[in-house]
């Protein structure tokens, strides 16, 4: 028998360099109660359109969203912020049941639209009332007119006719601030527009069905600064007409366009409050670390 | 601006020429050239030869007169009936194959469940694609000679079903075009990004209207290409014509209903006409065979060219 070889010395991590791990539920500032009060019904005078209540979503066994409660109110822009993979896009996609397209997604908890559970609605009706703009501009390979008209038409029907649709299409394009640029070229293929125009076309398409809530999944991340500015102005204008939920990686953007901000981390809601409160006086330590990069 | 701090950029021009390659690479390189040029030569000589022979013998007279029985070459007429036959059969086969091919491709790409069935369907289509057309022909004859298919062809006096008609040949011909249409539609659908489908669902559209209004229009250039290839293959196929169309030179109608009588009847196509008139066939009139082959070649080339143009135009409309 050989004598046992000596074990290598244990490397100790320098405490000052150790990653900071804070459990958001038990953080030192005692923020949980304050946030629970902020997301509770009746905490604002504005009309509540959607309510996410104790929502958890998992892909297979991998949880993506954990026990999130959030209100979506009329006339407000709710900005969801947080690092990549924190569940904000999953949360957004669950609001119009797009998560159902992923076979493995399992959800618990409830989401209501004007007090009615969204699972009691037809998915097609729900998605007309809660429409969505994606990260990548994704116009259909058709003309500009058809892109918007498709959203209004009843499924695959040809009716209503072009002349009936024209004013509605125009209205949607005007709302999206695109009419002045494309009004004369409605027959042009949508894919020949610039990236920023394509994204505004997608916004027009989403607005065409006159939705109650507009979901935006990082709508500017594929765009140049000028187009981003145009779309941010548009969002600010649109909030009068429709409740907006926007997911963004960009904290400055959340600051510019958001009325309320929800900060998510590892699938949990860490912080919720008005834009000033979250950025200037965050309640949770995790939020302080995250938004600290903005102004610091 | 100073460039002195930059490392010198050296363009090694002329260093990476073919001559500096390893021998094996050089051999392969020249072999590729040789094969490419060789193929061009084959295509060019084919067309030039057919042009030469064809223009020598083809005439409007030949195109616009029907084949006839005669002991002398000058009495046996032209190939109007076979020309019409080619048109009818190609159209018929394509009309049957398009909904089947496109439908199957849509099912495979957009639904594809259960996965095992989808795999089985795909290999089934591969088998059909690999089946020699003469096998399809003989199988068709066996199938359509059954009593229940009498409405597709004719019933002889004794009660036996002929099984030979434009309809029966058209059905078997559709199996020649089907794999081509299926494959190109499937590829076109697979190229539509997932986010386009998602965009449609997010507008509250059902899967069905997404397929009809977004996916199929987007895949149209691919569908057209597959259809053109399929039509070319049908127009050029001989085996099924010889076995299933009856190989009567004239179009022989069955019954009296307009159109249906033609479809139930037998006839010939340019391919069977060429075969019959070539030295290998019975007619032994090579001049007419050359003329008909020339017309057939022109037709297929024009078809490919036309569809190419059409699919380019559709592409321009959507992109």
Interface residues (C-beta under 8 A of the other chain):
Chain A: X96 X98 X101 X123 X124 X125 X126 X127 X128 X131 X132 X134 X136 X138 X139 X140 X141 X142 X143 X150 X151 X155 X156 X189 X191 X192 X202 X205 X206 X209
Chain B: X193 X195 X196 X198 X199 X200 X201 X202 X203 X204 X205 X206 X208 X209 X212 X213 X214 X217 X218 X316 X317 X318 X319
